[in-house]
Amino acid sequence: MVTWDYAAAAHLLRRAGFGAQKKEIERAVRKGQSKTVASLLNFKPSTAKPPKEDDLYKAQRWWLLRMLKGAPPLQEKLVLFWHDHFATSISKVDDSRLMITQNLLFRQMAAGKFRDLLVAVSKDPAMIVWLDNLYNTKDHPNENYAREVMELFTLGRVNEQGAENYTQDDVEEAARAFTGFSLGDGEFAFYPEDHDDGVKTVLGLTGNLTGDDVSVHLAGMTQCARYVAKKLWTFFAYPNPETVVIDALAAAYVANDTDISAVVRTMFLRDEFYSARARTEHVASPVEHVIGTLRVLGAKTNGDRLPYWVAAMGQDLFNPPNVAGWPGGLAWMTSVRQLERFDFAWRVAGSRDRDHELSTSTKPLTDGLAKNPTPADVVDHVLTTLGPIDAPAETRATLAEYLVKDDDGNAGAFDVRDKETVDKKVRGLTGLALMLPEAHLV
């Protein structure tokens, strides 16, 4: 049974979105677990207006500001999940307008039926360019999309027992079904003259199959339920979930006609989602780290540096490294990328209100402190506000010692009534806290 407390509520709001301020977390504690989960899922598909100019940087900035400034948090988190799941890159598509169109599709269908999303993705212009379905005709079938829709989007190459989930014959037959799916004037167009209307067999389904038939069939397979369930859990909770977890999420998928919101609801209500594994085995992606940090600090920004920060840490939005998406996990924490995170920590901690590009206040970090807090009290308060960050006692003692030492290392006192000292030392404490290993596991 989950103990629904501040730490559990903060954990949910981080994973289901991009973090929350202390007052939002306390409100979730009062509301209770089930009602908080229901409220997160109770969003209407957004009709977000895209940037006026077709430019990659502007597209990245637009999306990151949506994550930061109050768009439904779970919706935007699911958009990020689908972007990684159906990984499509500007490096080949070479048209930011098509990438934005795909992003809007993910937003509109974020928590709907996976079957419907899969059908739509097969007709998405960016995907058609990315996986070469432009060149998929009955005279010259192209297998790229047909292969990836099975290997990466629905089934995985092998199942949990190590058996192959599809054959080369299935790929070839599916490619025939998707013939004629192409573009006209930058939008999806079906060309009957290029479509193979012969009988095909794909994973036990036989007939004059179209791409839609194959998509619906794949989405309805038990293996697809398990594959999507595992990917969702890995993204939101931790890698390599237990079989019982996959069983439960896959059952929700099947029982609710491939509905993703039902899977997510099941996930957020499971005890394992709040376990020690969930709180210590998920390395925050650059987007999660940057947006989450800025949100808990109530930062103000025009967004100009957001695309640079997340890209420097390894997550160039709209430009995943390949069709498998970002590898995630410890791959985020190379030595160079760690330095970028450390640089961000000092930048965000020291950004005062006069900086229009980014400004933070110490107010969220001191609100609620007692009148005469000890250095240890201040450390605990700041770590709680930023996470909670579960730093060990020895680390907390070192941070408390930092608060009472001057620039020359001489011992002194920390007076919460001294605004200059608070501004300097609490900001320094924030920067140090954001550099802790535990700060990247929230």
N, C-alpha and C positions, 0 to 999 in steps of 0.2 A: 504494500500500500504506500502510495506516494505521500510524503509529508509536504503538504502545500504551504510553503513558507516563502519568505522573501527570495531566498536563493533559487527555489524551484520556479517561482514566477519569473524571475530575471532570466533564468535559463530558457524558459519557453519563449519569452518575448525576444530574446536574442536569436534563437534558432528559427522562430517563425517569422522573423523580420530582421531588423538591423539594430537591435538594442532599444533601450528605453531609459528615460530618466527615473530618478528615485520615486517621484510622486506617481508616475504611471505604474511602476512595479508595485508600490503599496496599494494602489487602487485594484490591481489584479489580485493581490492577496485577499483583499476584502471581498472581491467578487466571487472568488472560488475558482477551482480548476476547470470544471465543466463549462461554466458560464464564460470564462475567459477564452477557452478554446472555441466555443460557439461564436463569440464576438469576433475573433480573428477570422473565422471562416465566413462570416456574414458580410461579405463585400459584393458589391455589384461590379461586373466586368467594366473596367474603366475604358473610356473613350478618350484616352490621352491625346492631346494635340502634339504632333511631331514638330521638330524644329523646322523653321521656315526654309532654311538653307540646307541643301544636301551636302553635308560636310561631315567626315568621320568624327573629328574632334567635337563638333557641335552636337552630333548624335550621342557621343559618349557623355558629354557634359549634361545634356538634357536628361538622359536616363539616370545618371548618378544623382542629380538634383531631385529627381522624383523619389529615389530611394531615401534621400535625406530629409525631404521637406514635407512628409505627411501623406504621400500616396498610400493606399492600403498596404500595410507592410507585408502581409502574407502574399498578396498578389504580386508585388514586386519581387519577393523572394522566389516565388514559383516561376516568374519570368526568367530570373537568373538561372534557375534549375533547368528549364527547357532550353535556354540558350546553350547551356553546357551539354545537355542530352542530345539535342539535334544540332550539334556543333557545326556552325556555318561561318565561313570567314570572308571578310572583306578582301583578303589577300588575293582571292580568286574571283569572287563575285564582282569586285571592283566597281561597286555602285552603292553608295551609302543609302540611297533612297530605297533600294530593295532590302537592305539590311534593316532599315527602320520599319518597313512593311512587315517583315517577319517578326520583329519585336512586338509590333502591335497585334499580330496574330496570337503570339504567346500570351499577351496580356488579356486579350478578349476570351481566350479559351483556357486560361491558366489552371482553373480548378474544375473544369468540366469533364466530359467523358473522353478518355484517352482515345477511344475509337474515332471520335469525331476529329480530334486534334491530328491523329495520324493521317486520316484522309485529307485533311486540309494541308498538312505539311508536304504531302506528295505533290501538291499543286502550287506550293509556295514558289514564287519566282526565284528567290535567292537560292533555295534548295535545288531547284531545277538546274540552275547554272552551276552550283557548287558540286553536284554529283553527276553532271554531264547528261542529264536526261534530255537536254536539247538535241542530243545526237542519237537518241534511242528510237529507232524506226524498225519496222518489220523486216526491211531488207538488211539492216545493219544494227542488230540489237546491242545495246550498251548495258552492261551488268552492274555498273557502279552503284546506282541507287538501290537496285534489287538486293544486292549483297549487303549493303550497309543497313538497310531497313530491317534485315534479319539479325545481322551480327551485332549492331550497335543500338538500334532503336527499339527492338521488340523482344528478341529471344536470347541474344548472346550466342557465342559460338558453341559453347558446350553447356550442359546442365550441371546441377550440383553433384551428379554422380560421374561426371566426366564424359558423358555420351554426347555425340554431335547432335545439335538441334536442327540442322538442315543439311541438305546435300548440294552439290554443284548443280544437279538437275533442278532442284527447287529454285536456285538462283536464276538459271537460264529460263525456266518457265515463268518466273515472276517478272523477269526483264521483258518478256514478250507481252505480259499483261500491262506493263507501264509504257509500252510503245505509244507514240502519239501525244504523250503528255509533254507539252512544250510551251513556248512563249510567243505572244504576238503583241507588239507595241508595249513591251515591258510587263505584260500581265499574262496570267495563265491562259493557255489556249490548247484545245484538244483538236488534233488533226486526224480525222477518221481515215484518210488515205494512208497515213503512216502507222496505223494501229493494226496489229496482228489479231484478227478476229477468229483464229482457229482455236480448237480445244486445247486446254492446258491443264496441267495438274501441279498444284503447289501445296506441299505438306498435307496431302490427303484430300484437298478440295479440287474437284474436276469440273470443267465447263468452259464456255467461251468467256474466260475471266478478263475483267478489266482491272486497272490499278486499284480502283475503289474496292472491288471484291477481295483482292489480296490484302489490302489494308484492314478491312473489317475482319477477315479471317485471322490475320496475325494478332490483332488486338484482342480477339476473343479466346485465344489459346491460353491454357493454364500456364505454360512456360512464360508467356508474356506477362501474365499477372505476377509471377514470381520475380521475373527480371526487373520489371518496373518497381515493384515493392522494394527490392533490394537496393536499387539505385536511389529511390527516394529516402530510404532510411540512411544510406551512406551519406547522402548530401546533408540531411537535416540532423543526424544523430552521430553515428560513428561507422567505420568500415567493418566489413565481415560480420554482419549481424547473425545472431543465433537463428537456428532453423525455426524455432517456435515464433520468432518475430516475423520472419518472412511468411510463415504459414498464416498468421493472423492478418497481415496486411494484404496478402494475396486473396484471402477469403473475402475481405471487405471489397476488393476490386471486383471479384466475380459476382458476389451477392448484389452489388450495386451497379451492375451493367457497365463496368470499366470506369466508374466515376472516381476521379482523383480526389475530390473533396472528402469522400468517404474514407479513402485510404489515409489521407492526412489526418482526419479526425481520429481514426483508430491509432495512428502513430502517436499523436500528442497526448492521448489518454493512457498509453501503456507505461507501466512502471519502469521498464527498461530505458525509456526515453529520458528519465531523470536520474539514471544510475550513475555510479562513479565512472563507468566506461564512457557514458554520454558526455560527462563533464570534463574528461581528461584525454580523450582519444580523437577529438576533432580539432584539427588545426584550422584556425580561421583563415579564409581566403583573403586576398588583398581587399576585395570589395567589402567583405564583412568587417574586416579590421578597420579600414578607413571610415566607412559610413557609420559603423557601430560606435567608434570612438567619438566621432563628431556629434552623433545623436545624443549620447549620454552626457556630453559636455554642453549641449545646447548651443553648439557653435553656429556662428553666422558666417556665411561665405557666398561669394558670387559664383563659385563652382569652377573658376578658371583653372585651378591646380588639380582638381579631382582626377581628370583623366591621366595626368602625368603620374600622380602618386600611385594609382592602382596598377598602371602599366609598368612602372619602375619596379614594383613588387612582384610582377610576373603575370598580371591578369589584364591584358589589353582587350577591353570589351569590343565585341564585334569582330575580334581577330583571334579566335582560339588557335592553338598551334596545329591542329589537324582535326580530322573528323571524329576522333575519339574524345575531343575536348581537352580541358586542362587535367593533368594527372592528379593534382591536389595533394593533400596530406603533407608529408615532410618535404615534398618537392617545392612547396612554397618557401621553405626555410633554408635555401642555399646561403652561403656566406654573404654574397652580394645582396641578395634580397633582404637578409636580416639587417644589413647596414641601411638599406632604404627604409625599413620599418623603424629603425632607431632614429634616423634623420627625421622621419615624420613625427615620432614621439616628441622630440625637442621642438619641432616646428609648431605643432598643435599646442603643446604646453605653454610655449612662450608667446603665443599670438594674442596681443592685447587689443582692446576695442578700437584702437585707431587704425588698425589694419583692415582695409575693405576686402582684401582677398580672402582673409580668414581671421576671425577674432573669436576668442574664447574668454570666458569669465571664470573667476574662482568661486563664484556664488554657488553653482551646483555642488562644488566640492566642500563647501563649508556650511551649507544650509543644514540645520538640525544638530549642529555640534553643541555640546554643553558650553556654558559660559566660560569655564576655565578648564578646557580639555588638556589632558596630558599629551605629550607627543605620540604615545601609543594610541590614544583615542583618535588623534588626527589621522594617523596611518590607517587604522581600521576603517575609519569613515571614508577616506579617499579610495581605498581598495574596494570597499563595498559599492561605492558610487560607480566606479569604473568597471564593475563586473557583476557580482563580486569576483575579485581575483583571489584565488585560494593560495596565497603565498605562505610558506612555512614560517614558523615562529622566529627562526634565526634571521630570515630576510626582513621580517617586520621590525625586529630589533635594530637592524642596520639602518633601515629607513627612518626609524624614530631618532636614531643618533644623528642622522643627516639634518634633521629639523633643528637641532639645538646646537649645531656647529656653524661658525662663521666661515667666510671664504678662506681663511688661513687655517681652518681646522681646530680653532679654539672653541672650547665648550662655552655655551651660553644658555639662554632661555628662549622658549618659543611662546610668544604672547599673541593670542588670537585677536586681541584688540588693536594690535599694531598693523595697520593696513599694508604698509610697505613690506613688512616682514612676511605677512601672509601671502601677499602677491608674489613675492620672490620665492619663498620656500615651498609654498603649496604648489606653485607651478613647477618648481624643480622636482618636488616629490611626484607630481603627476608624470613628468617625463621619465623619471626613474621607474615608476610603476609600469608604465607602458612598455618598457624595455625588458621586463621580467618574462621568463619563458611562459609562466602561467597566464600572462596577459594575452597570449596568442592561442590559447586553448579554450577560450570562452565562446 
